Amino acid sequence: LFFEVEEDEQLNAALEQAAKEEEIVERINMRDALREANTLLDQELNGCPAARALLFFGAFRRALAAGRFSAARSLATAAWRGAASSEGPESWRAKRLEVYAQDPLRFLEGRAAPIASEGA
């Protein structure tokens, strides 16, 4: 199983509906959310490298979808380090994440996903 983080359509629909109804919905900056999740991993799972790889891979996908290629590269590198630490540097997951760390756009190969440019 590779790290696949699917969009939660129900959550997105609920957030859109709440915004239309002018309800207060807390939005969290991605950087703050990532920092908080990383701290939680340290506290609850003793910094488990496999869990950290999953966290950073999910953030990598979000950054890539937002056209934040520099951030995506850094996040892929962090995910690669976690996978290499937990599974070994020769594992298929670590090797694949290393490819994404070198060129984040490789993740999109074979996927039909429109992306925005970093300057947009």
Secondary structure, DSSP 8 states (H G I E B T S, - for coil): --------HHHHHHHHHHHHTT-------HHHHHHHHHHHHHHHHTT-HHHHHHHHHHHHHHHHHTT-HHHHHHHHHHHHHHHHHHH-TTSHHHHHHHHHHH-GGGGGTT-------TT-
